């Protein structure tokens, strides 16, 4: 499957986190949202990308890996749309606007686009359930008509 996804990463500790060559960012407790796309097959498919993000032990390849492999952080949820069209920038922009979240550090997850960054947060006001509902609404509005049903 190909598509666009947003993962919820819960961070239980405060402090600075390095993000490879992009530098360091100060992180607080809360939920962070990372939006990406998976447009390939096998190792770069949507299913495998989500599995990789959830894995604790991995080679640090993408910016978000620095957070998802950090002790005290874990992926606790995901929303995705199956589609041959990339929605990651539109979804990220809409999440930022509607939830009033800003990029953790410029360019995280956005090295191949003009976005400020695809790792947003921290979100502290909403429960995980409420946050998932908001994300589903955002996805349903943006992907209407283009998504492939599964």
C-alpha positions in Angstrom: 0.0 0.0 0.0 1.0 3.6 -0.6 -0.2 6.6 1.2 0.2 9.4 3.8 0.2 9.0 7.5 0.5 10.8 10.8 1.9 9.1 13.9 1.4 10.1 17.5 4.5 10.0 19.5 4.2 10.3 23.3 7.2 11.8 25.1 7.3 11.2 28.8 10.4 13.3 29.6 11.7 16.8 29.2 15.1 17.8 27.8 17.1 18.3 24.7 17.1 15.9 21.8 19.5 15.8 18.9 18.1 15.4 15.4 21.2 14.5 13.4 22.6 17.3 11.3 19.5 19.5 12.0 20.7 20.2 15.5 19.0 19.9 18.9 15.5 20.9 20.1 14.1 21.2 23.6 11.3 18.8 24.0 8.6 18.9 26.7 6.2 16.2 27.8 3.3 15.6 25.5 2.2 14.2 22.2 4.1 14.9 19.1 2.7 14.4 15.6 4.8 13.4 12.6 3.4 13.3 9.1 5.0 11.5 6.3 4.3 9.6 3.1 5.2 6.1 1.9 5.0 5.8 -1.8 7.1 2.7 -2.4 6.7 -1.0 -2.2 8.1 -3.6 0.2 10.4 -1.8 2.6 9.1 1.6 1.7 5.4 0.7 1.8 2.9 2.3 4.1 2.7 -0.8 6.3 6.4 -1.2 6.6 6.9 2.6 7.3 4.5 2.5 10.2 6.1 -0.7 11.6 9.5 1.0 11.4 8.3 4.1 13.2 6.9 1.9 16.0 10.1 -0.2 16.4 12.3 0.9 19.2 15.6 -0.4 17.8 16.6 0.8 14.4 19.3 2.5 12.4 18.8 6.3 12.6 17.9 7.1 9.0 15.1 9.7 9.1 14.9 12.7 11.4 11.9 11.3 13.3 14.0 8.2 14.1 15.9 10.2 16.7 12.6 10.7 18.6 10.9 7.3 18.0 14.0 5.5 19.3 14.5 7.7 22.3 13.9 6.2 25.8 10.6 7.7 27.2 9.1 8.1 23.7 6.8 5.7 22.0 4.4 5.6 19.0 0.9 5.3 20.4 -1.3 5.8 17.4 -1.5 6.5 13.7 -4.0 7.8 11.1 -3.4 7.2 7.4 -5.0 7.3 4.0 -4.2 4.8 1.3 -3.6 6.8 -1.9 -1.2 7.2 -4.8 -1.2 11.0 -4.1 1.0 12.6 -1.5 -1.0 14.5 1.1 1.8 15.0 3.7 2.3 18.7 3.2 -1.4 19.5 3.1 -2.1 17.3 6.2 0.8 18.8 8.1 -0.3 22.3 7.3 -3.9 21.6 8.4 -2.8 19.9 11.6 -0.6 22.9 12.4 -3.4 25.3 11.8 -6.3 23.4 13.5 -4.3 22.2 16.5 -2.1 25.3 16.8 1.1 23.3 16.8 4.4 24.4 15.5 7.4 22.4 14.1 9.8 21.2 16.8 12.8 22.2 14.7 12.9 23.7 11.2 13.1 21.1 8.4 12.5 17.9 10.4 10.9 15.5 8.0 10.7 18.2 5.3 14.0 18.0 3.5 12.2 17.3 0.2 9.5 20.0 0.4 9.0 23.7 1.4 7.3 23.0 4.7 8.8 24.4 8.0 8.8 20.9 9.4 6.7 17.7 9.7 7.2 17.0 13.4 4.8 19.1 15.4 4.1 19.5 19.0 3.8 19.1 21.9 0.1 18.7 22.1 -1.0 18.6 25.8 -4.7 19.6 25.8 -6.3 16.7 24.0 -6.6 13.1 25.1 -5.2 10.6 22.7 -8.8 9.6 21.7 -9.8 13.2 21.0 -6.6 13.8 19.1 -7.2 10.7 16.9 -10.7 11.9 16.2 -9.4 15.3 15.1 -6.8 13.7 12.8 -9.4 11.5 11.2 -11.5 14.5 10.4 -8.5 16.3 8.9 -7.7 13.3 6.8 -11.2 12.8 5.6 -11.6 16.4 4.4 -8.3 16.5 2.6 -8.4 13.0 0.9 -12.1 13.1 -0.1 -12.4 11.7 -3.6 -8.8 10.7 -4.1 -8.3 7.9 -1.5 -8.4 4.3 -2.4 -10.7 2.3 -0.2 -9.2 -0.7 1.6 
